[in-house]
């Protein structure tokens, strides 16, 4: 059964770059966590520009723990451990990190879906709609509040 975890984000995360959304930063931390557990991750965005932003942020992410990643269609034949795209995946993966404003039609193909409730009221409304859609799909749902103190550690705690 597919499990969905919604990360409820605080107003802002410490050390957040101005040009990167908090949920993009958290998505990169979660991708790094799952990569460290030998899982294949697919990060889905609304558009090409968002995919490029996530790709760029992953290149600048924690220098001590490089996360092999690429945009869909680049790199090795079956992709790197973390793929990013605004288009459906072409190969099976365990984890979907949804940065899209909608529930992807292919979401049911993943063992686990990570989604976000950003602090912005407009984005919260979209998150509530996605939550409702996942629920109607019969998926197992849970939430996890992220604080400035536990932004990176929150993934480990949500796994427990």
C-alpha atoms as one frame of an Amber mdcrd trajectory, in Angstrom:
protein
   0.000   0.000   0.000   1.331   3.408  -0.951   2.028   5.705   1.983   1.887
   9.494   1.773   3.747  11.703   4.261   2.946  15.414   4.284   5.665  17.601
   5.786   4.150  20.713   7.358   6.724  23.446   6.936   7.336  26.414   9.243
   7.118  30.033   8.088  10.774  29.874   7.042  13.685  27.525   7.484  16.993
  28.752   8.889  19.671  29.334   6.232  17.060  29.278   3.472  18.414  30.821
   0.253  16.140  33.596  -0.972  15.765  32.099  -4.449  14.776  28.591  -3.293
  11.395  27.670  -1.773  11.375  26.005   1.647   9.688  22.889   0.285  12.381
  22.592  -2.426  15.062  22.723   0.287  13.248  20.118   2.368  12.760  17.960
  -0.755  16.514  17.971  -1.356  17.198  16.967   2.261  14.661  14.141   1.971
  16.139  13.001  -1.363  19.590  12.888   0.278  18.185  10.864   3.171  16.556
   8.263   0.898  19.607   8.120  -1.359  21.609   7.294   1.784  19.232   4.362
   2.325  19.805   3.112  -1.257  16.334   4.084  -2.472  15.634   5.472  -5.932
  13.859   8.832  -5.779  11.822  10.749  -8.347  11.266  14.467  -7.723   8.269
  15.753  -9.674   7.810  19.467 -10.360   5.166  21.590 -12.064   7.434  22.786
 -14.841  10.882  22.752 -16.394  12.025  25.865 -14.530  11.210  24.281 -11.141
  13.027  21.087 -12.169  16.094  23.132 -13.108  15.903  24.967  -9.748  15.853
  21.692  -7.786  18.679  20.322  -9.939  20.765  23.434  -9.312  20.072  23.378
  -5.573  21.116  19.708  -5.346  24.452  20.652  -6.938  24.919  23.270  -4.199
  23.529  21.072  -1.432  25.659  19.670   1.381  29.176  19.392  -0.041  30.032
  16.547   2.335  27.269  14.285   1.027  26.898  14.543  -2.743  23.573  13.230
  -4.035  23.901  11.716  -7.532  21.053  13.219  -9.534  20.011  14.243 -13.007
  17.108  15.630 -14.949  14.976  12.921 -16.583  16.579  11.825 -19.852  20.084
  12.934 -18.887  22.818  10.761 -17.450  22.898   6.948 -17.420  20.286   4.841
 -19.221  18.280   4.080 -16.062  19.036   7.409 -14.431  20.901   8.252 -11.285
  19.547   7.453  -7.810  17.649  10.780  -7.812  15.826  11.938 -10.934  14.045
  15.261 -11.353  11.380  16.104 -13.915   8.152  17.876 -14.768   7.251  14.825
 -16.910   6.274  11.294 -15.782   9.124   8.936 -14.852  10.291   6.376 -17.393
  11.669   3.836 -14.891  10.292   2.461 -11.598  11.368   4.131  -8.364  10.368
   3.638  -4.726   9.975   7.241  -3.578   8.076  10.124  -5.170   8.764  13.614
  -3.855   5.919  15.727  -5.159   6.738  19.404  -5.644   3.856  19.792  -8.074
   0.699  21.690  -7.170  -1.361  18.617  -8.157  -1.326  14.890  -7.480   0.489
  13.246 -10.408  -1.545  10.612 -12.275   1.337   8.158 -11.824   1.599   8.649
  -8.020   0.037   5.259  -7.246   3.107   3.566  -8.822   5.320   4.502  -5.854
   5.765   2.824  -2.454   5.985   6.176  -0.711   4.985   9.712  -1.627   6.435
  12.759   0.070   4.403  15.961  -0.181   4.488  19.335   1.539   2.293  21.887
   3.270   4.195  25.166   2.788   3.561  28.166   5.049   2.005  30.294   2.304
  -1.802  30.299   2.541  -2.213  29.815  -1.228   0.098  26.809  -1.197  -1.662
  25.409   1.902  -4.962  25.373   0.005  -3.349  23.408  -2.839  -1.852  20.997
  -0.270  -5.292  20.411   1.288  -6.653  19.568  -2.169  -3.808  17.088  -2.759
  -4.385  15.544   0.687  -8.057  15.053  -0.181  -7.167  13.520  -3.544  -4.712
  11.058  -1.977  -7.376  10.126   0.597  -9.949   9.468  -2.149  -7.355   7.229
  -3.821  -7.338   5.107  -0.629  -3.702   5.817   0.244  -2.348   5.779   3.800
  -1.768   9.363   4.947   0.295  10.908   7.729   1.683  14.328   8.574   4.901
  15.484  10.162   5.585  19.004  11.397   9.004  20.383  10.486  10.582  23.002
  12.706  13.678  25.102  12.197  15.388  22.867  14.754  14.622  19.625  12.957
  14.357  20.494   9.246  16.918  17.903   8.128  16.342  15.465  10.970  12.561
  15.417  10.396  12.816  12.775   7.687  14.482  10.319  10.043  11.804  10.943
  12.673   8.944  10.564  10.185  10.377   7.164   9.206  10.118   5.868  12.790
